[in-house]
Amino acid sequence: MGSVTSNQQPLIVAVCGDSGSGKTTLTDGMVRVFGQERVAHICLDDYHILDRATRLRTGITALHPAANNIALMTEHIRCLAHGESIIKP
């Protein structure tokens, strides 16, 4: 993902909502409007650490913090806020 030039302040927009509420449609539209080179799009789904079979076996849903690498996502958001590049998992 591209980095921000020194005179630009990154803007972070969080899009939240229930499954099927249009989050991906909205963020895909933002990428089209602002350009892929100017938008870093990350999703909680990118940070799942438990696969579907493990979640079913343990009773942990995909939205449970234990099913996701929240620490890495937090670090990536911090990096993006400072204009640094990240590599999504």
C-alpha positions as CSV (number, residue, x, y, z in Angstrom):
1,M,0.0,0.0,0.0
2,G,1.3,3.4,-0.8
3,S,2.6,5.8,1.8
4,V,1.4,9.4,2.3
5,T,3.7,12.3,1.3
6,S,5.0,14.4,4.1
7,N,2.5,17.3,3.6
8,Q,-0.6,15.0,3.7
9,Q,-2.4,14.0,6.9
10,P,-4.1,10.5,6.5
11,L,-7.8,10.4,7.1
12,I,-9.1,7.2,8.7
13,V,-12.7,6.3,8.1
14,A,-14.2,3.3,10.0
15,V,-17.2,1.7,8.4
16,C,-19.2,-0.5,10.8
17,G,-22.4,-2.5,10.4
18,D,-24.1,-5.9,10.5
19,S,-23.5,-8.6,7.9
20,G,-25.1,-7.7,4.6
21,S,-25.5,-4.0,5.6
22,G,-23.4,-2.7,2.6
23,K,-20.0,-2.0,4.2
24,T,-18.1,-3.6,1.3
25,T,-20.3,-1.8,-1.3
26,L,-19.7,1.5,0.4
27,T,-15.9,1.0,0.8
28,D,-15.6,-0.3,-2.8
29,G,-17.3,2.9,-3.9
30,M,-14.9,5.0,-1.9
31,V,-12.0,3.2,-3.6
32,R,-13.5,4.0,-7.0
33,V,-14.1,7.6,-6.2
34,F,-10.8,8.4,-4.5
35,G,-8.6,6.0,-6.4
36,Q,-6.9,2.8,-5.4
37,E,-3.6,4.5,-5.1
38,R,-5.0,6.9,-2.4
39,V,-7.1,4.5,-0.4
40,A,-5.9,1.7,1.9
41,H,-8.9,-0.7,2.5
42,I,-8.6,-3.1,5.4
43,C,-11.3,-5.3,6.8
44,L,-11.6,-7.3,10.0
45,D,-12.0,-10.4,7.8
46,D,-8.3,-9.9,6.7
47,Y,-7.3,-10.5,10.4
48,H,-9.2,-13.7,11.2
49,I,-6.9,-16.2,12.9
50,L,-9.4,-19.0,13.3
51,D,-10.7,-20.8,10.3
52,R,-14.4,-21.7,10.0
53,A,-14.0,-25.3,11.1
54,T,-12.2,-24.2,14.3
55,R,-14.8,-21.5,15.0
56,L,-17.6,-24.1,14.6
57,R,-15.8,-26.6,16.8
58,T,-15.1,-24.1,19.6
59,G,-18.3,-22.1,19.3
60,I,-16.4,-18.9,18.7
61,T,-18.0,-16.6,16.1
62,A,-15.9,-14.7,13.5
63,L,-16.7,-11.4,15.4
64,H,-15.3,-12.6,18.7
65,P,-12.0,-10.9,19.6
66,A,-10.3,-14.4,20.1
67,A,-11.0,-15.2,16.4
68,N,-9.1,-12.2,15.2
69,N,-5.7,-10.7,15.4
70,I,-6.9,-7.4,16.9
71,A,-3.3,-6.4,18.0
72,L,-2.0,-6.6,14.4
73,M,-5.0,-4.7,13.0
74,T,-4.5,-2.0,15.7
75,E,-0.8,-1.8,14.7
76,H,-1.7,-1.6,11.0
77,I,-4.2,1.3,11.7
78,R,-1.5,3.1,13.7
79,C,1.0,2.7,10.8
80,L,-1.6,4.0,8.3
81,A,-2.4,6.9,10.6
82,H,1.4,7.8,10.5
83,G,1.5,7.5,6.7
84,E,3.4,4.2,6.7
85,S,2.8,1.2,4.4
86,I,1.5,-2.1,5.7
87,I,1.2,-5.6,4.3
88,K,-2.1,-7.2,5.1
89,P,-2.2,-10.8,6.4
